[in-house]
Amino acid sequence: MRVLEAAPVTVYGTAWCAQSQMVRRHLDRLGIPYRYIDLEADPRAAAQIRWLTGGYVSHPTVVVGGDVLVEPTLGELDWALERAGLVEPVETGSL
């Protein structure tokens, strides 16, 4: 994937959560700028996550261009990045 432009991406997670770290590494590899908020270091962020997710503090929670992804797979994250225009769609081979 080729990065097109910077846009708002926020990752809410914890330092000990393997899935949070996987999402951050994926964004780093793609060159996507993002804001990381450690839920343990910022207690107010937990309240914001509860509001975004309907009452749960799940991590990672990723906000991409208005889409809220709760514990996304990398495929779901890539879909949201494409939808937000942050990366070009991956070309698939012709059948």
C-alpha positions in Angstrom: 0.0 0.0 0.0 1.2 3.5 -0.8 0.3 6.2 1.7 -1.6 9.1 0.1 -1.9 11.7 2.8 -2.0 12.3 6.6 -5.4 12.3 8.3 -6.7 11.8 11.8 -6.0 8.4 13.3 -6.1 7.8 17.0 -5.2 4.6 18.7 -6.4 4.0 22.3 -4.5 1.2 24.0 -2.2 0.0 26.7 1.5 -0.7 26.7 1.0 -4.3 27.7 -1.6 -5.2 25.1 -0.1 -7.2 22.3 -3.0 -6.2 19.9 -2.5 -2.5 20.6 1.2 -2.8 19.8 0.4 -4.8 16.6 -1.9 -2.0 15.4 0.7 0.6 16.2 3.5 -1.3 14.3 1.2 -1.8 11.3 0.5 2.0 11.1 4.2 2.7 11.5 5.1 0.3 8.7 2.5 2.0 6.5 3.9 5.4 7.4 0.5 6.5 8.7 0.7 9.3 11.3 -1.4 8.6 14.4 -2.0 9.8 17.9 -1.5 7.2 20.6 -3.3 7.5 23.9 -2.3 5.1 26.7 -5.5 4.3 28.6 -3.6 3.7 31.8 -1.7 6.9 31.7 -4.8 9.0 30.8 -7.8 8.1 33.0 -10.0 10.6 31.1 -9.4 8.6 27.9 -11.2 5.6 29.4 -14.4 7.7 29.8 -14.1 8.8 26.2 -13.7 5.1 25.1 -16.8 4.2 27.1 -18.7 6.9 25.2 -17.4 5.8 21.8 -18.0 2.1 22.3 -21.3 2.1 24.2 -19.9 1.5 27.7 -16.9 -0.7 27.2 -13.2 0.0 27.6 -11.8 -2.2 24.9 -8.3 -1.9 23.5 -7.2 -1.2 21.1 -9.9 1.1 19.9 -8.9 2.9 16.8 -10.6 6.0 15.3 -10.0 6.5 11.6 -11.7 9.4 9.8 -14.8 9.1 12.1 -15.0 5.3 12.0 -14.6 3.7 15.4 -12.9 0.3 15.3 -13.0 -1.8 18.5 -10.3 -4.5 18.6 -9.9 -4.4 14.8 -8.1 -7.0 12.8 -5.4 -5.6 10.5 -7.7 -6.3 7.6 -10.5 -4.2 9.2 -7.9 -1.5 9.9 -6.7 -1.5 6.3 -10.3 -1.2 5.1 -10.9 1.8 7.3 -7.6 3.4 6.1 -8.7 2.9 2.5 -12.2 4.2 3.2 -10.7 7.4 4.8 -8.4 7.8 1.8 -5.2 7.3 3.8 -3.9 4.5 1.6 -4.5 3.3 -1.9 -6.5 0.1 -2.3 -4.5 -3.0 -2.8 -4.6 -4.2 -6.3 -5.6 -7.8 -6.6 -4.5 -10.0 -9.4 -6.9 -10.5 -12.3 -8.7 -13.9 -12.3 
